[in-house]
Amino acid sequence: MKTLWKGAVSFGLVNIPVSMYVATENKDISFRYLHKECMSPIKYQKFCPHCDREIGPEDIVRGYEYQRGSYVVVNEEDLDSIPLENTKTIDILDFVELLQVDPIYFDKSYYLEAAAGGEKAYALIVEAMRQTSKIAIAKVMIRSKQSLAVLRVKDDLLVMETIFYPDEIRSAAELNQGLPAKQIQEKELKMAVNLIEQLTVPFEPERYTDEYRQALRELLEAKIAGNKVVAPRVQAEPDKVVDLMEALKASVQIAEEERQGKTKKKTTRKKKVQTGS
């Protein structure tokens, strides 16, 4: 992995040197736009409609639109005048419980690797956070942008997650929240709870795959190989179920049957191992 950033985790009076790596990658398949006539990739040019001509990077400045059609120009000197120190430290501010941070706050994930000379201090904070079951709230500068972040332990490594500031979370107050809980029938609630319990399993991320991406990759490979592409069979849309209770009962029955089937398979495999067949 390519190192994104080098600095230190500031923990009280202790500085722990670390290297930062991007922890995730987007595996979406991307396409280029081509000219249909000659199959050449399309280039996007910067064009000024007022001057009716193409312009280069040297002719471009930053502009903030404070009202429709009106801008103020911001240059490098303006940005440099902002009194914000671009430090190379991840400054821990507080420690909190992970469950107190709603997942809506999480943005991007980064691995923090112990750098030379900081192995002992790194192991110390990892073990201390593990024993207290706490995560750290911190601030960090990445590429001239100050971000709020949390540090947590995953597989003996520190993982830093940048998080949104509270004013960046949109309010959902005006959205339809459905019926009040007091209008839900008790038997429907019990059935819904039963369905959730039937479908509850340990989280195993490897069980989940992107079927669309896999099908798209197979389509592309077939086109590259010059083979005939067969369209995947589309599942029929299920009939709209009006009776909520009947829908819940049917869902619970299906979940029970699937669970029983999985249990039988595990038992059969276990007997085969015991008998040596």
GUBA-226652 format. One record per residue: residue in one letter; x, y, z of N, C-alpha, C in turn. Coordinates in steps of 0.001 Angstrom, whole numbers, padded with zeros to 6 digits, always signed. Each point is the difference from the previous one (the first is absolute). Layout:
<recs>
AXYZXYZXYZ...
</recs>
This chain:
<recs>
M+000843-001204+000000-000843+001204+000000+000875+001250+000000K-000506+001032-000646+000732+001250-000086-000255+000847+001240T+001082+000520+000590-000131+000847+001180-000660+001317-000382L-001078+000349+000699-000718+001233-000281+000550+001169+000805W+000472-000284+001225+000327+001071+000953+000905-000566+001070K+000930+000782+000481+000863-000405+001112-000052+001075+001071G-000127-000429+001240-000072+000950+001098+000024-000732+001321A-000825+000477+000955-000013-000610+001323-001374+000135+000629V-000327-000973+000853-001193+000080+000827+000406+000663+001301S-000649+001122+000330+000312+000723+001229-000941-000471+001097F+000575-000678+000992-000771-000633+001078+000527+000543+001326G-000661+001063+000516+000537+000660+001188+001342+000628-000354L+001051-000372+000727+001346+000493-000289+000784-000973-000858V-000674-001049-000460+000664-001034-000804-000303+000229-001482N+001034-000032-000827-000161+000052-001453+000380-001349-000582I-000930-000625-000721+000224-001332-000565+000141+000136-001510P+001206-000164-000549+000168+000140-001447-000753-001083-000763V-000739+000413-001030-000807-000940-000789+000074+000356-001483S-000337-000973-000823-000195+000202-001429-001454-000324-000317M-000612+000794-000882-001414-000163-000304-000192-000598-001395Y-000953-000948-000093-000329-000645-001269-001514-000004-000168V-000468+000171-001223-001440-000098-000269-000434-001442+000231A-001043-000196+000801-000401-001350+000405-001001-000653-000940T-000657+000774-000827-001035-000557-000879+000264+000394-001454E-000642-000694-000918+000104+000348-001416-001338-000243-000679N-000328+000881-000905-001246-000123-000762+000258-000879-001217K-000719-001118-000099+000216-000932-001095-001079+000093-001083D-000716+001124-000014-000971+000195-001069+000707-000001-001356I-000651-000573-000998+000560-000026-001350-000341+001317-000688S+001029+000676-000505-000213+001302-000627+000104-000112-001517F-000635+000932-000684+000001+000018-001454+000569+001318-000511R+000583-000041-001193+000428+001209-000706-001024+000306-001090Y-000243+001275-000225-000857+000382-001122+000853+000078-001262L-000504-000619-001082+000728-000057-001264-000797+000686-001097H+000731+000489-001008-000660+000533-001188-000516-001184-000812K-001293-000059-000208-000615-001153-000663+000595-000259-001376E+000392+001045-000699+000479-000139-001374+001381-000646-000093C+000939+000424+000871+001380-000501-000098+000469-000734+001247M-000861-000073+001047+000287-000707+001257+001170+000607+000765S+000242+001288-000179+001054+000687+000743-000567+000554+001310P+000773-000029+001115-000489+000566+001264-000272+001495-000137I-001106+000428+000603-000389+001400-000046+000815+000799+001006K+000487+001177-000401+000711+000894+000904-000947+001109+000453Y+000123+000367+001274-000816+001078+000536+000872+001243+000135Q-000402+001067-000663+000792+001224-000020-000670+001076+000832K+000821+000892+000592-000511+001118+000774-000309+001141-000971F-001260+000392-000011-000470+000944-001010-000761+001137+000678C+000315+001223-000401-000709+001169+000530-001100+000397-000982P-001265-000128+000404-001091+000338-000924-000084+001497-000281H+000459+000842+000944-000067+001448-000210+001010+000456-001051C+001240-000539+000109+001055+000359-000960-000023-000880-001233D-000809-001056+000058-000139-000919-001134+001344-000586-000446R+000778-000479+000983+001276-000629-000336+000448-000926+001129E+000907-000922-000362+000580-000905+000978+001037+000756+000832I+000093-000324+001285+000969+000682+000869+000892-001026+000675G+001189+000424+000432+000971-000869+000653-000021+000163+001506P+000767-000841+000704+000042+000059+001470+000431+001360+000535E+000890+000688-000723+000507+001304+000468-001074+001077-000016D-001111-000237-000684-001084+000986-000091-001130-000268+000984I+000183-000985+000882-001083-000423+000893+000295+000418+001439V-000980+000556+000690+000116+000369+001416-001169-000614+000761R+000151-000089+001316-001093-000509+000837-001026+001105+000226G-001265-000394-000075-001060+000958+000270-001074-000592+000883Y-000467+000771+000997-001079-000454+000878-001277+000755-000373E-001045-000750-000346-001268+000599-000405-000831+000312+001245Y+000035+001262+000457-000723+000372+001213-001468+000298-000269Q-000344+000284-001256-001390+000064-000450+000005-000311-001489R-001136-000361-000518-000052-000497-001371+000615+001004-000991G+001085-000458-000677+000658+000824-001006+001020+000970+000528S+000188+000064+001330+000968+000920+000599+001069-000792+000748Y+001268+000361-000227+001111-000766+000552+001016+000914+000681V+000707-000567+000957+001207+000633+000537+001164-000933-000315V+001145+000567-000382+001167-000790-000365+000857-000246+001238V+000433-001250+000172+000868-000385+001112+001287-000575-000588N+001151+000615+000344+001271-000478-000521+000806-000712+001078E+001199-000471-000343+000842-000755+000934+000373+000840+001211E+000265+001302-000207+000374+000874+001108-001135+000104+001018D-001231+000042-000500-001156+000050+000911-000065-001260+000862L+000204-001156-000637-000068-001263+000738+001133-000114+000996D+001201+000464-000388+001154-000076+000897-000150+000903+001211S-000847+001041-000118-000175+000946+001105-000881-000547+001111I-000703-001107-000275-000857-000598+001033+000890-000594+001087P-000185+000413+001273+000883-000451+001088-000290-001430+000435L+000381-000959-000862-000206-001405+000318+001300-000745-000250E+000600-000510+001056+001295-000651-000125-000152-001371-000640N+000717-000230-001089-000046-001283-000700+000984-000963+000658T-000400-000548+001130+000885-000884+000751-000046-001409-000564K+000978-000778+000364+000064-001398-000400-000324-000892+001194T-001034+000391+000746-000401-000798+001156-001492-000261-000027I-000356-001154+000545-001402-000342+000227-000240+000247+001485D-000649+001107+000316-000137+000430+001389-001237-000609+000644I+000212-000901+000958-001124-000614+000716-000597+001010+000962L-001312+000197-000097-000701+000968+000836-000728-000670+001157D-000711-001100-000290-000813-000684+001008-000060-001483-000311F-000468-000765+000992-000304-001416-000197-001477-000221+000295V-000672-000784-000855-001435-000248+000150-000296-001460-000300E-001252-000396+000220-000459-001337-000365-000333-000029-001495L+000375-001079-000687-000269-000115-001428-001490+000108-000295L-000847-000607+000845-001443+000001-000242-000608+001389+000098Q+000749+000961+000564-000517+001359+000109+000115+000762-001326V+000798-000514-000926+000204+000681-001278-000886-000656-001053D-001005+000723-000461-000901-000530-001025+000772-000234-001295P-000235-001131-000689+000718-000282-001254-000153+001062-001069I-001028+000850+000085-000190+001039-001008+001176+000975-000025Y+000761+000070+001097+001130+000922+000080+001218-000497-000769F+000130-001303-000219+001223-000554-000569+000142+000328-001483D+001239+000314-000399+000270+000391-001375+001004-000957-000648K+001310+000176+000241+001028-000825-000631+000872-000686+001051S+000550-001169-000386+000794-000803+000927+001467-000037-000415Y+000882+000043+001004+001438-000048-000245+000666-000912+001026Y+000986-000766-000450+000828-000769+000928+001125+000894+000507L+000311-000107+001284+001149+000685+000578+001018-001054+000412E+001146+000017-000642+001051-000985+000246+001057+000597+000926A+000486-000796+000933+001071+000458+000892+001257+000283-000820A+000566+001205+000166+001236+000359-000692+001196-000372+000870A+001172-000010-000608+001227-000381+000704+000190+000867+001240G+000268-000656+001125+000217+000701+001257-001255+000179+000834G-001159-000270-000595-001238+000208+000742-000757-001272+000308E+000658-001155-000181-000695-001287+000150-000555-000212+001416K+000782+000347+001022-000445-000249+001384-001185+000891+000368A+000104+001292-000325-001082+000924+000322-001265-000355-000791Y+000191-000449-001238-001117-000410-000841-000724-001191+000629A+000772-001028+000399-000588-001190+000618-000691+000355+001316L+000556+000974+000699-000569+000410+001282-001385+000607-000170I-000134+000931-000933-001309+000643-000170-001018-000980-000573V+000445-000916-000870-000913-001014-000549-000560-000863+001127E+000874-000474+000880-000447-000882+001085-000852+000755+001009A+000358+001249+000290-000780+000801+000945-001407+000262-000545M-000099+000289-001289-001320+000237-000595-000806-001285-000062R+000689-001128-000215-000704-001281-000031-000577-000339+001374Q+000788+000207+001032-000451-000362+001351-001113+000917+000506T+000014+001257-000430-001040+000926+000449-001199+000020-000937S+000126-000673-001157-001072-000022-001007-000417+001413-000404K+000986+000866-000149-000261+001383-000373+000569+000302-001383I-000545+001051-000632+000567+000541-001222+000391+001448+000278A+000910+000530-000799+000489+001359+000226-000603+000954-001027I-000354+001196+000454-000408+001080-000883+001228+000879-000219A+000306+000312-001261+001225+000737-000299-000224+000994-001129K+000976+000897-000175+000027+000905-001142+001297-000221-000763V-000071+000124-001334+001164-000257-000838-000091+000864-001250M+001168+000413-000504+000067+000732-001272+000431-000968-001090I-000834-000191-001012+000342-000844-001148-000180+000827-001258R+001097+000196-000726-000049+000767-001252-000671+001356+000189S+000491+000754+000968-000444+001378+000265-001448+000089+000466K-000565-001087+000447-001365+000024+000513-000016-000588+001408Q-000573+000764+000933-000117-000510+001369-001223-000909+000103S+000213-001187+000511-001083-000982+000111-000163-000461+001434L-001236-000278+000367-000287-000669+001256+000110-001492-000258A+000494-000765+000971+000228-001429-000237-000189-000785+001287V-000152-001308-000161+000028-000908+001150+001101-001030-000243L+000647-000411+001065+000986-001075-000049-000584-001190+000739R+000096-001186-000607-000480-001211+000641+000970-001135-000299V-000169-001098+000695+000884-001156-000171-000697-001048-000842K+000717-000489-001019-000505-001086-000846+001167-000924-000337D-000109-001262+000409+001041-000993-000300+001385+000485+000424D+000115+000527+001226+001278+000468+000569+000562+001220-000710L-000784+000646-000835+000426+001215-000686-000898+001166+000404L+000576+001210-000047-000818+001189+000156-000623+000338-001348V-001286+000226+000005-000706+000437-001202-000558+001385+000284M+000250+000914-000913-000547+001351+000124-001150+000172-000982E-001120+000456+000506-001163+000276-000841-000253+001503+000047T+000095+000686-001142-000413+001397-000005-001517+000031+000138I-000502+000967+000741-001441+000096+000227-000472+001416-000319F-001285+000107-000296-000580+001295-000310-000179+000818+001275Y+000083+001312-000140-000352+000884+001109-001520+000026+000134P-000507+000315+001202-001459-000025+000206-000785+000860-000994D+000562+001167-000383-000749+000863-000922+000015-000515-001434E+000726-001102-000259+000012-000609-001329-001036-001112-000133I-000641-000355+001099-001041-001031-000019-001347+000669-000253R-000651-000359-001088-001278+000604-000338-001096-000428+000973S-000895+000915+000284-001130-000299+000876-001023-000863-000731A-000555-000974+000706-001028-000865-000575-001373+000310+000608A-000104+001163+000649-001230+000334+000728-001226+000062-000900E+000186+000383-001261-001150+000168-000889-000369-001274-000750L+000748-001086+000207-000271-001230-000732-001116-000807+000667N-000711-000776-000809-001089-000835+000499+000561-001151+000818Q-000361-000077+001267+000491-001041+000898-001002-001129+000207G-001032-000054-000817-000985-001065+000149-000961+000287+001138L-000728-001039+000397-000989+000159+001066+000673+000052+001368P-000636+000661+000978+000517-000031+001374+000022-001435+000529A+000961-000317+000856+000160-001361+000512-001256-000503+000710K-000755+000915+000622-001194-000425+000758-001108-000520-000927Q+000107+000281-001308-001024-000481-000939+000343-001362-000587I+001139-000567+000378+000397-001320-000497-000662-001079+000845Q-000586-001004-000640-000646-001091+000728+001052-000891+000656E-000289-000440+001200+000941-000797+000782+000375-001295-000709K-000991-000672-000616+000295-001270-000658+000890+000203-001228E-000181+001129-000693+000867+000305-001143+001421+000277+000462L+000130+000701+001115+001327+000304+000543+000718-001281+000424K-000733-000904+000667+000605-001267+000425+000458-000816-001206M-000791+000009-001069+000357-000741-001197+001238+000607-000661A+000068+001339-000018+001159+000677-000581+001263-000292+000809V-000125+000009+001327+001137-000333+000862+000447-001433-000229N-000972-000913-000143+000299-001413-000265+000759-000145-001317L-000426+000758-001023+000670-000052-001302+001448+000479+000111I+000213+001084+000747+001360+000513+000194+000870-001044+000690E-000564-000656+001027+000763-001027+000727+000339-001182-000901Q-000935-000365-000889+000243-001113-000916+001121+000334-000986L+000102+001259-000386+000987+000409-000995+001312+000484+000621T+000091-000031+001323+001205+000478+000676+001103-001050-000045V+001181+000395-000503+001159-000887-000093+001239+000805+000384P+001120-000666+000305+001255+000730+000217+000400+000713-001290F+000566+001195+000119+000385+000758-001185+001231-000626-000649E-000185-000487-001222+001103-000576-000769+000027+000727-001344P+000806+001056-000142-000035+000837-001195+000278-000741-001298E+000749-001123+000077+000320-000741-001222-001231-000668-000606R-001105-000059+000731-001232-000590-000530-000675+000906-001032Y+000374+001272-000016-000709+000962-000835+000860+000391-001206T-000599-000063-001177+000717+000340-001225-000827+000975-000843D+000672+000679-000878-000665+000932-000917-000373-000771-001260E-001234-000505-000044-000425-000825-001132-000010+000800-001305Y-000374+001268+000080-000054+000805-001223+001409+000193-000574R+000971+000309+000865+001369+000204-000482+000549-001279-000607Q-000310-001161+000628+000465-001270-000535-000613-000285-001364A-001307+000256-000136-000672-000224-001281+000543+000944-001068L+000275+001249+000382+000547+000970-000952+001393-000417-000454R+000816-000506+000948+001347-000448-000361-000067-001188-000964E-000930-000935+000260-000156-001148-000896-000440+000445-001394L-000892+001004-000053-000438+000527-001284+001173+000608-000765L+000839+000767+000708+001155+000626-000642+001000-001046-000485E+000238-001031+000820+000935-001048-000396-000504-000751-001225A-001333-000209-000061-000582-000679-001160+000155+000860-001252K-000198+001312+000139+000167+000892-001140+001450+000020-000468I+000938+000016+000964+001416+000008-000355+000380-001279-000741A-000575-001126+000454+000292-001289-000629-000759-000193-001307G-000922+000897-000309-000759-000094-001246-001135-000982+000050N-000397-000409+001204-001092-000965+000134-001344+000710+000034K-001040-000777-000288-001343+000543+000055-000378+000263+001448V-000525+001158+000265-000394+000374+001358-001443-000403+000242V-000212-000751+001067-001355-000434+000363-000484+000874+001137A-001132+000635-000187-000549+000877+001030-000407-000829+001210P+000317+000465+001217-000396-000738+001199-001511-000047+000152R-000488-001076+000577-001439-000160+000191-000464+000943+001103V-000985+000789-000289-000513+000969+000959-001094-000648+000838Q+000138+000112+001306-001018-000562+000881-001282+000812-000094A-001115-000683+000039-001288+000681-000080-000235+000813+001259E-000643+001130-000181-000322+000839+001145-001031-000707+000872P+000232-000056+001321-000986-000649+000874-001298+000787+000041D-001107-000744+000137-001298+000648+000104-000045+000845+001267K-000654+001142-000104-000113+000876+001160-000906-000640+001046V+000540-000175+001217-000775-000626+001073-000663+001086+000831V-001318-000072+000057-000744+001031+000709-000047-000302+001493D-000160-001270+000361-000135-000396+001396+001387-000096+000634L+000336+000935+000888+001314+000037+000636+000252-001239+000842M-001021-000457+000722+000155-001161+000874+000325-001244-000820E-000717-000185-001126+000258-001169-000841+001409+000051-000587A+000438+001187-000361+001346+000146-000533+001043-000370+001046L-000230+000420+001252+000927-000316+001081+000027-001500+000274K-001193-000622+000023-000071-001446+000241+000752-000766-001080A-000210+000388-001256+000671-000676-001107+001507+000178+000092S+000436+001188+000374+001432+000270+000119+000625-000829+001107V-000690-000105+001145+000508-000803+001120+000110-001465-000398Q-001019-000510-000712+000009-001405-000430+001173-000274-000934I+000234+000902-000950+001123-000169-000925+001328+000018+000754A+000128+000932+000960+001233+000100+000777+000246-001256+000817E-001073-000554+000600+000133-001230+000783+000419-001167-000876E-000602-000103-001176+000353-001095-000915+001452+000100-000460E+000444+001211-000294+001389+000191-000423+000958-000351+001122R-000346+000395+001227+000879-000298+001133+000062-001500+000263Q-001154-000674-000093-000023-001455+000197+000823-000709-001061G-000077+000501-001241+000778-000584-001085+001486+000127+000243K+000438+001165+000500+001421+000217+000297+000447-000903+001136T-000875-000179+001013+000341-000859+001141+000171-001442-000444K-000892-000493-000900+000094-001369-000498+001296-000214-000778K+000386+000999-000805+001232-000116-000779+001211-000096+000914K+000033+000831+001060+001116-000029+000943+000079-001341+000707T-001194-000552+000398-000048-001292+000690+000493-001105-000915T-000422+000027-001271+000424-001014-000976+001504+000040-000211R+000556+001187-000137+001468+000131-000171+000737-000507+001223K-000545+000275+001176+000646-000434+001237+000020-001505+000097K-001135-000675-000398-000060-001474+000055+000980-000601-000978K+000138+000611-001188+000936-000525-001005+001414+000075+000507V+000343+001105+000699+001350+000122+000555+000261-001038+001072Q-001003-000248+000853+000148-000961+001080+000140-001429-000520T-000729-000305-001103+000057-001359-000545+001173-000185-000953G+000647+001123-000356+001154-000090-000899-000375-000191-001433S-001277+000207-000368-000453-000162-001399+000228+001268-000764
</recs>
